[in-house]
Amino acid sequence: MSMECQQTDQRLESRMSQISQKLLVLSGKGGVGKSTVAVNLALALQRAGKKVGLLDVDVHGPSVPTMLRLSDRPVPIDEQNLLPVMYRGHLPVMSIGLFLDSSDSAVVWRGPMKYSAIEQLLRDTEWGQLDHLVVDCPPGTGDEPLSVIQMMHPTAADGAVIVTTPQDLALVDVRRSIRFCQLLKLRILGVVENMDGFTCPNCGSHYNIFSSGGGRELAAKFKVPFLGSLPIDPAVVECGDSGAPVVESHPDSVPAQSFAQMAAILAGRQQ
């Protein structure tokens, strides 16, 4: 190993050693609400009194800056360190999206460039001491999530939170994501089932638009924890679009309470 590679590994290990628990939020496919879960879990953990950072390494679809209205915020640089951008002064956030000219910019990179960008975010971001770092990973089982997991070893990611929706089409891809974690010996901390039914606010009728219970059944099949389900709630979409996630803007709502329960479970598993 070259001296430069050794220095990179040492710097990365030093960064990660200051973080008690690294949580990778993964999904087998896009469109299941992975970024929504990552953002709200981070805020729920923080509301529980934890020191939390949020890292978005979704190269081709970095949603976090848009969801938190941070897209126009420059990334502070201190010597060789990238300093996280602060959401409302209390949640440190880093994302590849913060380096793009606009939210409409397309990232047209091959594998080595994506690897280098992810490595730089992990190696150079100065988080300081954290209880939890929530990492919003790209969907699928390709280069980007593989790179994140491999770079965190031997400091190790502490586990994955797998996000799915209830229908079979999503569950097929999520099963691959679970196998992916097992092959890489990454502990699965739990499965989250998003978009689990809709209750009409006018008549109270409940509709399972995307079926129901698939995430729970998946967790049981693979003998991994089931963290909980999240209903379809227009407030979650509205809050994400407005830059005020539901955990902060509607803390007493059903989705916010579900995130709080998930955060309590994950914080309880912190080693």
N, C-alpha and C positions, 0 to 999 in steps of 0.2 A: 504494500500500500504506500502511495506517495505521501510526502510530508503534507501537501495541500489537502489530500483526502483525510488524513489523520486530524488535521486542524479543524476541518469541516465537521467531522464526526464528534470531536471533543466539544466544539461550540454548540452543536445540536444537542448533545447529551446534557451539557450544562444548562441550556434553556429548558429542556423538558424535565430536568431533575427538580426544578423549582415548582412544578405543577403536580399536585397530589393525585389528581385523577384526570385522565384524558378520555373523553367520550366521543367516539366517532358515530355520527348519525349517517346511516347508510340506507339505501333502498335498491331493489333490483331493477327499478325502472323509474323514469321521470314522471312527473305529474301526480305523485301520491301525497305531496305536501311535506316532503322532507325538510325543506328550508323553514317552513312554518313551524314544524316541530322543533328544529334546532334553535330557532330564535326564541320561541316561547319557553322551551326547557331552560335555556340559559337565564332568561329573566326570572323564571320560577325558582331556580336554584339561588339566584341572587336575592330574591325576596325572602328566601328561607335563611338569609344571613351568611351566605357563602361568598367567597371572592371568586368571581367567574370571568373568564374571557371567552369570546366567540370568534372562531376562525372559519372563514369560508374559502374552501379550496376547489370549488366547482369552477373549473377553468372556462368552460363554454357557456355556463349559465349561472353566473354569480348573482344570486337574488338578494343576498343579505343587505347590501348597500341600498337597494331600492326599497326593501321592506322597512328599513330604519331611517330612510331619507338622509343617507350619508353620501350619496353619489357625488356631490359637488365638494366634498371635504377633502383637502389635501392631506397626504400622509406625512406626518412630521418625521424628520430624519435627524438623529443625534449621533454624530460620528458614524460608526458602522451599524447602528441600530435603527430598525424601523419601529416607530412608536405607534401603538394602536390609536385609532380614531375613537373618541369617546361618544357613545350614544347617550344623550341627555346628561352628560357629565358623570355617569356612573357605570356604564358597561363598556369595557375596552373591546374594540372590534377590529379585525384585520381581514381583508378580502382582496383577491385578485381584481375584483371589480373596481376597487378604489384607485387602481392604476390606469384604468381605461379612460379614453377621452370623453366618452359618454356612455349611458346605459344601453345605447343602440349599437355600440361598437362590437364587431365580431372578432373573436380571437381565432386566428387562423395559424395554429401552431402544430408542428409535428411533435412526436413523443419526447425527444430530448429537450425541447424548449419548455414543454409542460413540466417535465421532471425538474428542470432547473428552476422554474418559477416557484413550484411547490417547495423545493428545497430551501430557496431563499426565504420564503415566508416562515417556514419552520425554524430555520437557523438564525435569522436576523431580527425577528420580532421580539422586542423586549416586553415581556408580560410581567416580569417580576414574580412574586410569590402568588400562586393561585391555588384555590381548593379544587376548581374544575376548569378545564378547557374543553368547550363544546366545539367539535369540528364538523362543519357541514360539508360532507364529501359529495363528489359527483355521483350520479346514478350509475348502476351497472357494476361490472366486475373487471373493468379494464385498467389501463395504465395508471390513471389518477388515484383511485382508491388503493390500488396495489402499492403505488409509490409512497403514499402517506403512511400506510401500515409498516412497510419495510423501513422507511426512514426513522420511524419512532422506535424501532428496535435498535439496541437492547434496552433502551429506556422504557419501551413498550407502551402502546396504547392500553388502557385498562379495560377496554371493552367496547362493544358496538351496540347501538340502539337501532333496530331494524324497523323501518316504517313501511307499512303496506296499506292498501285499501282492501275491502272485503271480497271483491269479485275474483273469480278464478284466473282471469287474464293477468291480474297483478300478482296473485299468489304464485303462479308458475315462475315468474321472474324473481320473486322474493325468495323462493326456495333455493334458487341458484346463489343468491346473495348469502344465505345461511351456509351453504356448502363452501362458498368462497371463504367465509370467516373460519370455518372448521379446518379447511386446508392450510390456512395461514396461522392456525392456532390462536386466533383472536377470540377471546371470550365474548359470548353474546349475553349482554346484560338484560335484554328484553325486547319484545316485539310491541310496537304501537300500531293499533288499527285506526286509521284515519277515515273520515267520511262514513262513519257507521250510523247511517240512518238520519232522517230529517223529521223533526216534529213541527208541524204547522203552528205558528204563533197565534193564528186566528181561531182554529177549531180544535187544536190539540191532537189531531190525528198524526200517527207516526208512520213514516214510509221508509222502507229499506230500499233506497234507490240503487245502491250498489251491492245488494245482498247484505248479509250480516253474519258476524261470528267467524269469518274466515281467518282473521288474524289469531284469534284465540285457538282455533283448531290447529293452525300451523304451529303455534308455540307448543301446544300439547304434543303434536306429532314429533317434533324435534327435541322435546324435553328441555325447552328453554323458557324463561319466565315470560309471562304476559304482563306488560306494564299497564295496559288499559286501552280504552277506546275513546275516540273523539267524534262527536256528532257533526254532521254538516250544519254549520251555523253561519248565516250571512255576516254576523258581526266579526267573525275571524277574517273573512275576506276584506271587509271594509277597513278593519283596523290595520291589516297588513298593507293595504293600498295607501292608507293615510300616514304610515310611518309610526303608528302607535299600537304595537301588538296587543292582543286581547288580554294577556296576563297583566299588563299595566293599565290599560284603558278600561277594562271590565273585569276587575279581579274577583267579583262575586258570581260571574257567569259560569255556566256548566263547563265550557271548554277550559276556562282559567282554573277552575277547581280540579279538573282532570289533570292539567299540567302540574299543578301543585302536588297532587298525589304521586305522579310519576317522579317528580323531583325529589320528594321525600324518600321514595324507594331507592333511587339511584344514590342519593347522598348517604343513605344507610348502608350501602354496599361499598362505600369508599374505604379503601384500605390504607 
